[in-house]
Amino acid sequence: MLLDTASLYFRAYFGVPDSVRAPDGTPVNAVRGLLDFIARLVQDHHPDDLVACMDADWRPQWRVELIPTYKAHRVAEEAPGDAATAAEEIPDTLAPQVPVIEEVLDALGIARIGSAGYEADDVIGTLTGQADGPVDIVTGDRDLFQLVDDRRGIRVLYPLKGVGTLQITDEAWLRERYGVDGPGYADLALLRGDPSDGLPGVPGIGEKTAAKLLAAYGDLAGIRAAAGDPASKLTPSQRKRLTEAGPYLDVAPTVVRVAADVPVPDVEHTLPAAPADPERLAALAARWGLGGSLQRLLSTLQG
């Protein structure tokens, strides 16, 4: 099981009241909410291995160089313009909780992996490619639908309400909802665009049209070949839009498709039955008032 950790702690932050606080009054709603999420995921799905995948770089420079608008709207106003140093705009009371989350995961012995210059999505893509068995990816980010692969047992568990109600995303669901398979989802996404990631898409090509084009021509390469073929059945407006969007379509696949070859450390992924550092964990529990959330996770890990 691979966790898109930031996606989950953002959901925890907004789903758990900020009245959940440490003894000194500091909000710990994201910390406790994430611990409860992990406990529920382990209880319901019984993974043998679990990795908390992290954003070492939430807006990689190499993606921004290709599409400058990539996640630009999420940059904090006071942040420098350089994408390599720009800070993501996140709630003031969430930011201080992220280091606490990292410390608690480390004390528990739950593998936590990021890779310099890459997003958690890229870590997930790489670990999925390395896996020799089925993988469940837990994320609230539809971008990772591109990794779904029934043959290899790769699913995306997409939270609908907490993590107790999950959309089990497999190829049948993708075909019914979008008319594409996993790899086809990346082509669909870059054609229609995604305002939440600052991806412009091809003007005039929405989701339904993109799905129809992919059904007719197979993939992005097939669609672009059709745009250059006067005998193809593309409408004149579609041909014009796709041709004019050529510079964007040249670079968008590199930006939208998750990397599958990022350097990741060789760490133990096995889900721990007991904390790696009990004394440190006890100190963190007392300092941050982790209470029942931590105890529920420990009980689940032991059970």
Secondary structure as GFF3:
##gff-version 3
##sequence-region A 1 303
A	DSSP	beta_strand	2	4	.	.	.	ID=ss1
A	DSSP	alpha_helix	5	15	.	.	.	ID=ss2
A	DSSP	alpha_helix	29	45	.	.	.	ID=ss3
A	DSSP	beta_strand	51	53	.	.	.	ID=ss4
A	DSSP	alpha_helix	61	66	.	.	.	ID=ss5
A	DSSP	three_ten_helix	72	74	.	.	.	ID=ss6
A	DSSP	alpha_helix	97	108	.	.	.	ID=ss7
A	DSSP	beta_strand	111	113	.	.	.	ID=ss8
A	DSSP	alpha_helix	120	130	.	.	.	ID=ss9
A	DSSP	beta_strand	135	138	.	.	.	ID=ss10
A	DSSP	three_ten_helix	142	147	.	.	.	ID=ss11
A	DSSP	three_ten_helix	150	152	.	.	.	ID=ss12
A	DSSP	beta_strand	154	161	.	.	.	ID=ss13
A	DSSP	beta_strand	165	169	.	.	.	ID=ss14
A	DSSP	alpha_helix	171	178	.	.	.	ID=ss15
A	DSSP	alpha_helix	182	192	.	.	.	ID=ss16
A	DSSP	three_ten_helix	195	197	.	.	.	ID=ss17
A	DSSP	alpha_helix	207	217	.	.	.	ID=ss18
A	DSSP	alpha_helix	220	227	.	.	.	ID=ss19
A	DSSP	alpha_helix	236	244	.	.	.	ID=ss20
A	DSSP	alpha_helix	246	256	.	.	.	ID=ss21
A	DSSP	alpha_helix	278	288	.	.	.	ID=ss22
A	DSSP	alpha_helix	291	302	.	.	.	ID=ss23
###
